[in-house]
Amino acid sequence: MVTYLFDSTFPGLLTAIFESYAARQKEISLIPAAGYQPGLLDTAVTIFSDPEKARRVWDGLGKRIGASGRHEFYTAFLSESCEAWQHMFGYARYIFDYDGERAADYGNRHVLAISVYAKKVGRERHRMKAFVRFKRSADGLYAAVVEPDFNVLPLIAGHFRDRYADQRWLIFDKRRRYGIYYDLTSVQEVKIEPAPAGAFQVAAPAPMLADENDALYTSLWQEYFKSTNIKERANLKLHIQHVPRRYWKHLPEKDPG
């Protein structure tokens, strides 16, 4: 089996699929190049992302599985799982080899895996849409910090752009150290700049100073949460099912004050 080393990007994965057909190699082990430790019998090929080759594969998938199929395929990629990426490679080969006729064949392990991973990421996307809480900075920028299990910022950007079209906002993924910023015109990615002593800071487009009304904002959320939470009917187990504890530290209604 040949090992393909790619850069862990979506275009890189699509390029690997293209190169496998160009080289007439079907049995491929797809592995992120970062941290790869070669084995004694490994035959490794480094795949360099090529926008044109990636586009051709993406267009080919669109013709065979349509927009919804491609969306599911991309959503599975955002799971950041090496296993998922290997299944994506196998899925694409299966789709191309059968010209899209078996896209709904859940008896195929790759087809089933793509569906499972996409659903996992999709559930996290729904949670983020519900649990993002903005706080206003001194210059009017609304900022929120999140730590999703999967890389869902690309999937929620459109929702927040449409919902908060009249204000500047920043959603920062603390775990992945990047964010999405809306400037009243478009959504753009915000990178993270390394800071001294191993710390990190957001390369924010505006100062992240607390607004004088921030305490009031938090207080209002807490009061709203209390008013809608009837103590006699409290069900902590059910509540944690809907609002897992890992999200609590970023929810103002959970702030002890």
N, C-alpha and C positions, 0 to 999 in steps of 0.2 A: 504494500500500500504506500502511496505517495503522500507526503505531508505538505500541505499548503500553509505557509505562514503569511497571515494578512494583518493589517493595521487596526483591526477591531472596529472599523467604520462600516457603515452600510454600503457606501460605494465600493469599499474594499471587498466585501463579501460578494457583491454582484460581479465584480471584476474576476474573482476567483471562479465563479460559475462559468463565466465566459471562457476563461483560460482552460478550464477542464475540458470543454468541448474542442477548443482549438488544438489542445495537445492529445485529444482522444483518450483522456484518462478519466475513468469513471469512479474507481474506488479511491476516494480522497479522504484524508483526515485533515480537517480544517482547524487550525490552531492559531491563537493570537501570537504575533511575533514577539511581543513584549514578554520577557521572562521565559522564553522557550529554552528548554534544555535538551539538546540533541541526544538521541540514543545511538548505540553502536551501529545498528542496522538501518537507521532512518535515511530515507531519501527525501530531503526537504527542498522545497521550491518557494522562494520568496515572491509573493504577489504584490505588485505595486498598483495602487488604486489608479484607475484610468477612467475619467469621467465619460468618455465616449463609449467604452466597452460596457460600463455600468449602465449607461442610458439604453443601450441596445438590449441588454438583458431585462431591464425594467419595462421597456416598451413591449418586449416579447411576452413577459408575464401578463401585462395589461390586456393583450389580445386574447390570452388564454383563460384568465381567471377574473378579468374585469376589475373595476375600481374597488369594489368591496373586498375581493380576494387579495388585491395588492395591499389594501389597508391592514388586513389581518396579518399578512406576511410581515409588513413593516412593524406592526405592533409587537409581534413575537420577537423581533430583533431587539426592541427596547427592554426586554427582560434582562439583557446583559449576561445571559447564560451561555457558556461555551457549548453546552449540550444542545441548547435551542439553536445556536448558529449552525451546528453540525446537521441538525434536522432540517434547517432552512435550505442548506446546500442539497441534501437528499430530496427534499420536497421540490425544489426548483428543477432538479434533474428529472424527477418523476413527471412533473407537469410538462416539461419540454419533450420528453421521450414519448409521451402519450398525447401530445398536442392539446393538453388541457382537458381531455375527456374524463379523467379520473380525479378531478379536483375535489370531489365530495366523497372520495373513497376512504372512509374512516377505518377501513380494515388495513390500510397502509399505515405503518407506524409514523412516517414523516407527516402525513396529512393530519393524523390525530394529534401529534405533538404540537404542530403549529397552532391548531385550534385551542389546545390546553394552555399553551404559553400566552397566546393572545388574550384569552379570557382572564388569566391572572393579571396581566398588565392592565386590561380594561377595567377590572375591579379597582385597581389602585388609582386609575385615572378618575373614576367616579368619586372615590374617597377624597382625592385632592381637590376636586371641584367643590366638595362640601366642606372641607376642613381648612381651606386657606383663609387666614385672617390677616387683613392689612392693618398696619399702623402708620399713621401719618408723620412724616419727618418735618423738620422746621421749614423746609422750602417747598412743601406741598407734595412731595413724592410719597406715594403709598407703597410700603414695602412689607413683604411677608417672607418668612423663613420656613422651609419645608424640608423633610428628610424622607422622601418616598422610598419604598422598597425597590421600585423600578424607575427607570429614567423616563418619567411621564411628562416632563415639561413640554416637549414638542407636541404632545397630544392635548394639552389644556390651554395652550397659547390662544387659540381661536376663541375659546369659550370666554376667557377673561377679556380679550380684546373687544368682543362684542358687548359684554356685560358692563364693562367699565371704560367705555369709549371716550368719556369726557374727562378722564383724569390720568395723570402719569402714574405708572405703577411698576414695581419690580418684584418678581417672585424668585427667590434665591434658594437653590437646592444645596443645602449645607453639605450633604454627603458627597456630592459630585463636584462641588466647588464651582458652580456656574449658575447663571440665572437667565431669565428672560425679562426684557425691559420694554415697556410701551411708552412712546414719546408723543402720544396723541395722533401719530401718523401711521406708524408701523411697529411691529414687534421685532426686536433684535436680541441676539445673544450677548450676555455680559460675562466676561471671563473673570478669573480670579488671579490676583497678583500675589506672589509669595511675599511674606513679611519676615523680618528678622526673627531669630530665636525659634524657628520652626512654626511660628504662628501663620495665620493667613488673614487676608482682608479682601473685601469685595471691591473690585475695580468699578465702583458704582459711578454712574454718570452724574450724580449729585450728592451733596453731603448727606450722611445718614444721621442727622441730629434729631433727637426726640422732640416732638411737638408739645407745646404746653398743655394741649388737650388730650395727650396720650393717656394720662391716668383716668380721665373722664371716659374715654373710649373703652378702656379695659373694664371700668366700673359698670358701664352700661351693658356690656356683654355678660358680666357676671350677674347683674340683676335680671337680665332677660332669661338667662339660663335657670336661675332660681325660680322665676315666675312660671316657667313652663315645666318645671320638674316637681311634681307633687310628691312630697316626702313619703306619704302613706303608700304610694304606689311604686316606690322606687324599686328597681330591679337591676342591681349592679351587674349581674352576669349578662343580662340582655343588653345593658348599656355598653358594656365593654365589647360585645359582639359588633355593635354598630359604630362605636367610637373606640378603637383599640388604644390601649394605654400609651403606645409609642407616639401617638399624635398629641397627647395631652400637653406636653411642655410648650407647644406652639399655639395653644388655644387660650385666649385671654379669659374665657369663662372658667378655666381650670387654674388660673393664677390665684394663689392663696392671698395675695395682696399684702 
